């Protein structure tokens, strides 16, 4: 006896057996029980989510010898014939292979005739969006006013390609992707019923790889059982899928967090021995970066329940939100352009090195200087403000010495309210942490402690992450461990900040530009000659 694939053997025969799609099942069951069955249904959704399965169950419910019912008996000649694909009054058509208008006309020639054996003649047209425009036109009249004994069931993966005239004549049901947990539970039931052996971790891996498709999941299960000799382990599943162990992804993130280019190259050499799909590795990196971004900005509870994130939680505090976004863009662009690289591994290496090279601030990797014996390994991350302050003293206004400068006992650097804006500019913080620094004013400087203030309009910047970044930058610049306190004050009580000083300079430049325009002799002559006026809102300073 020939082997029957699991996806076919375990295809649901009733609505009760169907996994997921409760919103569709509820509507169909209610319509059958209340005898309000429409003449045309459209089932849309990605592959393997149950479109044609639901259509066949509906065909059985309409033609069951025990009457139109929500749960067909499954035992009468009509139900058995539909299950075996030999029911003459269920006409199944693959629209992808019958796109010509002549095929559609030939199909509809027999619509007028009563069913041979069943109660209804059911036309099930799969991938209906593949029909030509002329075929749709030939179908429209029959679809609008079909004989009472005819029902149309359409299935498609791309409903946007259907003419609106067809869509308006159908009841539309959009089938959803199945959750990973639901797919895994169904696979476990089938493995137990088949008396096979499969590790739970392997089932979870295959369920994730199925990407919401139950048919794909059962096909992968079939393949995995063949691969493992009817005993599927997680290692076999990973090897079959060509996926990497999460440990390797973690090692890549560790190298990125440490700014260790040499360490990353060592990890890549280990990966290359496994002959991985580097595009898939970049996909895994991008997916993990997306999860890190969600955890940082929305909290770990906002992750999809199916997400396995535990091994990467510590990295949520290792990268700034801006850096996560940069790494994600590089990973996605690198995956897209991988085919342009001389070799996939070289393209993958350059993608990771690009992440290190373009990382701003204290995440940048600074390569070591060449030595007599060659080039040294890359150094650990160096903070840019620290490197700049080592090269030259921070710029301090001349009048700062005359004001109430407060001495830093550790380094001898002066910190006062007057030179605070210049100090902030030297930190070169980016993103929202830079905004916090730009809008902060120095209140008090004590050994090991700095008190700042921001006005209440910028209170939204006072997240723990942004305050920690500002504290670290100030500690690195001043050469001592600092505790930073930030008070929120009303706007009129806020001190001198970089943002306020820049706003004042911009307003002064605008006032000067308006004055120049209004006092210009040529402009005044034109105003008098043409009885015109100056639109001051259009005046912009040249700089």
Secondary structure, DSSP 8 states (H G I E B T S, - for coil): -----HHHHT---STTT--S-HHHHHHHHHHHHTT---SEEEEE-STTSSHHHHHHHHHHHHH-TT-S-SS--S-SHHHHHHHTT--TTEEEEEGGG--SHHHHHHHHTTTTS--SSSSSEEEEEETGGGS-HHHHHHHHHHHHS--TTEEEEEEES-GGGS-HHHHTTSEEEE-----HHHHHHHHHHHHHHTT-EE-HHHHHHHHHHTTT-HHHHHHHHHHHHHHHTSEE-HHHHHHHHT---HHHHHHHHHHHHHT-HHHHHHHHHHHHTTT--HHHHHHHHHHHHHHHHHHHHH-GGGS-TT---GGGGGGGGTS-HHHHHHHHHHHHHHHHTGGGSSSHHHHHHHHHHHHHHH--GGG------EETTEE--------HHHHHHHHS-----GGGGGS--EE-TTT--EE-TTTHHHHHHHH---HHHHHHHHT-EEEEEETTEEEEEEEGGGGGG--HHHHHHHHHHHHHHHTS--EEEEEEE-GGG----HHHHHHHHHHHHHHHHHHHHHH-HHHHHHHHHHT----GGG-----
